[in-house]
């Protein structure tokens, strides 16, 4: 029977209701906005405007904020460190689809208490909920991957951090992006922690918009996403990336879901466990997609144990 790809977990809209008419703006208006953006970029290039330089600002002995730039779009984030002398092992954390870095703060505090630094940031192209730059027209699957790669490259340079003890942590859509990046740079990533990663999304868009189908210029997901986002996410083969990553992987899943959601997660996470050379799945009783409060504490404690076990071997 053909698999049904469903939107779930609150972050997604009912895709069957989406048409070009239900977009945040009409196609013609959206296309005009993109043309204006392109003209602005061309004007900057003609004027010889240079790529902005990265900024690292010390807030306190344990906190720094950074502004990194990709195509002159700001990637905003923060480095949170434990008390004491480094260099520290570090976790780089990638948010869910429409979340900003503040969502990670409870986890960050627990990591710091155990002597582990954390890097949190916002992807570009999220819009008003993000401290980073960009609109829906700047966001594609490659742009998300580039943002995470730029943050990883910067973190590997910082003397406060032990670049031989770097871990990648991704929640929901950030888990999908993290899994893709880990497959390409496994030598930099000692372990991969995935909180209900959205492995279903590429299949979802391939089913909704098969090859040759008309794609709206912009659509709600629930944030606006562009036609280019849809095209690039359809091309993503996340299971091919999984095969390349040889490090240890820990996937977390909550139990507070509908029967249909659990069935779908069983399929995708089961396939991930078969594909990754070294992965395991850990269920957190009472957790929903967001791993909050007591469930979040249990999940983070298990993630820390995962990190510490790998560090002991090193």
N, C-alpha and C positions, 0 to 999 in steps of 0.2 A: 504494500500500500504506500502511496506517495506520502512522504513526510509533510506534515503541516508545520510551517514555520510561523510561530506566533510572536507577537509583541507581548512582553510581560515585564513584571517587576516595577511598575509605576513609571519608569523613565521613558516608556514608549507609548505612542498613540496607536489607535486602531488603524492599521495601514490601509485597510479596505475602504475607509472613508476619505482617503486622501486623493485629491485630484488637483489639476492645475488651478481650479477655482478656489481651493481651500488653502492656498499658500498665504504667507504673511503679506505678500504684496503681489500684484499682478505681474505676469511674465514681462510685459513691456517695461514696467517700472523697474523691475529687477535688472533687466538687461541694460537699461539706461544707467543704473547705479554702477554696474560693473564697468561700463564704458567710461564713466567719470573717473573711477578708480584707476583704470588703465591710463587715461590721459594724465592723471596726477603723477603716476609713476614715470611716464615718459617725460613729463616736464621736469621732474627731479633729475632724471638721467641727463637731460639736455643741459640742465643747470650745473651738472657735475657734482651733485650732492653725494657725499661719501656714505658708506655703510657706517651706521652708528656704532660706537665702541661699547663693549660690555662694561657694566658697572657692578662693583662689589662694595657694599656698604656695611660697616660694622655697627650693629645695634647695641650689643652687649658682649660680655666675655663668651657667651654661649650661642648668640644668635647673629647671623648675617643675612642681609637680603641681597638679592641679585637681580639685575636686568640684563638679559642676554638678547642678542638681536639676530634674527633670521630674515633676510630680505627687508631689513629695516622695520620689521615687526618685533615689538618687545615681548619677550618671554619673562614673566615675573615669577620669582620664587624666593624661598628662604632656606637657609641652612640652620638646623637646630642641633647643637652639640651637647654632650654630657658635661658636667663639671669635671675639671681636672685636665691633665695633659694628654694630648693626642700623640700620634694620629689614631683616629677612631675607626672601627668598622662602620660602614654606612649603608643605609637603605635609601634608594631613590624611589619615590612614590608617584605613581601615575593615577590621576583621578578618573572617575566615571565620566560619562558622556557630557553631562551638563553641570558637573560639580566643580567647585573651586577648591583651592588648597586647604582652606579652613576646615573642610570635612575631615582632614587627616589628623587634626591636632591632638585628639585624644590618644591616637596610636603613637604619635610622635613623643608624647610625654612618657609613655610606658617604655618605648625604645630607649630614650635618653636615660631613664632610671637604671637600665641594664647596661649602660656604657656604650650604646649604639647611637651614632649620629643619624639624622634623617634629612633628606633633601625633598622639599615639597615645592610644587610649581603649578601654574595653570597653562593648559594648552592654549595656543592662539586660535582665534576664530570662534570662540564660544559666545562672545557678545557681552551683555551687560553684567552677567554673573562672574565674569573673569577679570582678574587684574592684568592679564596680558592683552595684547592688541589683537585686532582683526575682527572681521565679520564672517558670516556664513560663506561668503564668496572666497575667503582665504583658506577655508578648511577643506582638506581632502585627507584620504588615508596617508599618502606620502607626507603631507605637512605635519600630521600628528607624529609620524615616525621621525621626521626631521627634528621636531621640537624635543622629543625625548632623547634623541642622539646628541643634540647640542648640549642639553643639561648633563648627560652622562660624560661627554667629553670634558666639560668644565669641572665636574666633580672629581674626575680622575687627576686633575692638576692641583687641587687644593692641598697644601701641606698639612692641614689639620686632619685630613682623612687618609686612611690606609687604602691605597688604590688596589691592593691585592685582596681586599676584603669588602668588596662591593656587592650588594644584593639589589635585585629589582623587585618591586612590589606594585602590582596593578589591580585596580578594582574595576569590575564591570567592563566598560569599553576601554578603559585604561589597561585592563588585563589583556584584552585582544591586542592592543598596540604593544604592550610589554612582551607578549609572547612572540610577536613578529620581530621585534628588535633583538631579543635574546637569541633568536635563531641565526642572526647575522653577526653577532659579536659575543659569542659564548666565552671567549678568552677573557673578557672583562667582567663577566657576571658569574659570581660564585654560587648563587642560588636564586631561584625564581619563586615568588610568592604571589599567587593569583586568587583574588576574592571574587568568586562567582563571575569569572571572565565571560564576556559576551561572544563566545565562539560562533554563535548562531547567526550573527549579523550579516556576514558575507552571503550565506545561503539565503537569508531572508530577502536581501535585495536582488539576488539572482533570480529568485522565484517571482518576486513582484515585478521586476523589469528584466525579462529575458532578452537575449541578444536581439536587437532590432526593434524593441519596444520603445515607444515615445516616453521620455523622461521629462517631468516638469522642470522648468528652469530653477525653481526653488520650491521646497516642500517642508512641512513641519514634521519634526522627529523626536521630541516635541519642539526642540529648538529648530530654527530654519537650517536646512542643509541644501547645498547646491547640486546642480546636475553633475558637476565634476566630482563632488563627493560620492554620489551614487555610482558613477562610472568607475572610480578608483576602488571603492569598497567591493564592488563586484569582482574585481580582478584579484582580490586577496585570497591566497591559498594558505590559510593559517596552519593547516596540518603539515604542509611541506616545510614550513618554518620550524615546527615542533621537532621534526626528524633531525634537524641540524643541531639542536641544543643538547649537549651531553651532560650538563650539570643537573643537580637535583631540583625537583619541582614539587611544590606543595600547593594543592588546589583546595580552597575552602568552599564549602557549600552549606547554606542554612537549611533548616527543615520547615520553615513557615512559608509554604508555597501551595498553590493549588496542585491537584493531581496531574493536570495537564503540564504545568510548569515543571514538576518533578520528572515527569516522563521525558520531557524535552532535554532537561539537564542530564538525565541518565544517559541519553544518547550522546550528547556532545562531550560530556566529561568522561564517559566510558571510552569514547573514541580517542580522547586526549591521552588517557592512561595507556591505551594500546600503542599510541604513536610515540609519545615521549619515551626515550630510553630509560629514564629514571624519575618516575613521578608517582605520587600517591595523593589520594583524595581524603580529606578529613571533614566529617560532618559536624556542625556546631548546632546542638540541640537548642531550639527556641530562637534561632537567628533568622531574620528575613534578609532581604538583599543588601541591607545597609549595615548589618553587624553593629548594632548600637548597644549601649549600656552593658549589661552583664555578658551578653553574647559577644560584644566587641572585646571585652576584657578577656574572655576565654580564648577567642580567636587570636588576639595579640600575644597572649602568653604562649600559645602553641607556635606561633610564628617565631617568637624569640627563641624558643627551645630548638626549633628547626635551624635557625641561624647559629646558635651556640654549638650545636652538634657538628655543623660543618666547620666552624672555626676550630674546634678541638682537633679535628682530623688534620687541618692545615698546620 
